[in-house]
């Protein structure tokens, strides 16, 4: 299959291009840069209005393009209009399959996500990701659409918020944790890419959340540190009242450190397959010296 990966220059896009090739397909990069393009690239303008003529030999599209931060207008432009316009061009060109990268943010700040969890976004980003799905489904039967709603993602090349958390963990003797265990579903970029490529040949339509079957916990991070002979802080349970105050008056800290966001195993398609990378493996790589992180495990 010839598979167009839109948003090919981002961390997820690069991983997806590699996963397409590894699966034996022909990767085609979607780029916003005009001018002379390499043979395996297609120009997709910022508004998503690609020329259907350049998409006629594309079998499937994986849309990794998106904006996480910005004004409501910027989020809508990138996450909704761009996606809807590209989907429309793909349907006109006869592309058979469109796989969209969705987000857990469409559920709002819920702590346990299951099959019956309603879509109830509470942020502009969440609203834009939900609207993007609807824009694609509004195309009707013109094209098969599949949306995977993904959680926080990272890898050794782009650790994002995982890097400061690990640094904090390694440099403090005590680390405050909630009285109740906190778990957060996550996914590595390479594993997300493999899951997205699998969907290009699937007949399943509609939207589903997906994550690494092993959720992240502070206990897991402490365990991985000790396994490598590194110091891990003592986890100190703070009173529930303090956690409640932080979550109310300092939500950015309270939600990040003390709130769970975990996908139920029976609602997770990844629970039934073996992911090539994994949460434990990728976190362990982040604990290695920087010059050793690219070594083959």
C-alpha positions, 0 to 999 in steps of 0.5 A: 500500500502507498500510505501518506503520513501527514505531519511527517516531520513531527515526532509521531510523524517520523515514527509513523513513516518508519513503521509504514516502511517496516510493515512493508508498505510504501511511505509517502510524506505529507509536507507543507513545504512547497517547491521541489519535493522529494519523490516520496512526498506530497504537498499538503497546504496549511489549510489541508486543501490538497489537490485530489489529483496528487492523492489518486494513487494513495491507498490510505492516509494517517493524519499525524498533523495537529496543534496542541497549544495555541488560541482557540482559532489556531487550534480550530484551524489546524485540528479541524479545518485542516483535517476536514479539508484533507479528508474531503480531498482524499474522499474525492481522490478515492482514498479508501482509508483515513486514520486520524490521530485523536486524543484522550482530551475529548473525555475531559478530566476523567480518571477512568476511561472505559467503553461507555465514557462519554465525549465531554471535552473541557479544553479548547484542544479537546473540543478541536480534536472532537470536532475533527473526528466529526468533520471526518465522519460527516463525509459519510460512506465516501471513505472508511474512517478510523480514529485512535484516541491517544494519551500522553506520548513520549520516547527517548528522543522527545521525552516531553514532561517525562524528562523533568519528572525523572530529573525531580525523582532523581534529585529529591529524597522525598516525593509526595504522592496521593493517598490513593494510587495514581496511574496514567495511561501513556504510549511511546511514539514508536508504539503509537506509530505501529498501532496507527499503521495496523489500522490502515489495513483494518476494517474497523471504523469509528473511534477508540482510545488506545494506550500501553497496557502498562500504565505509568505509576510513581512506583514503576518509576521508582522500581526502574531506578532501583533496578539500575542501581540509581537512587529513588526517592521515598514516596510519601502519602500526603493527606487527602485534604491537601491533595483536594486543595491542590487540585482545586487551587493549583490544578496544573500541579494537582492534575499532573501529580495527583490525578489518574487518567487510565484506560480500562484494559477491556477497552484497550485494543493494545491489550491484545497485541504485543507492542514492539516498544513499551512504557517500561522499556522507553522509561528505562532508556531515559534513565541511561546516560544520554550517549547510551540512549540510542544503543540497541536494547 
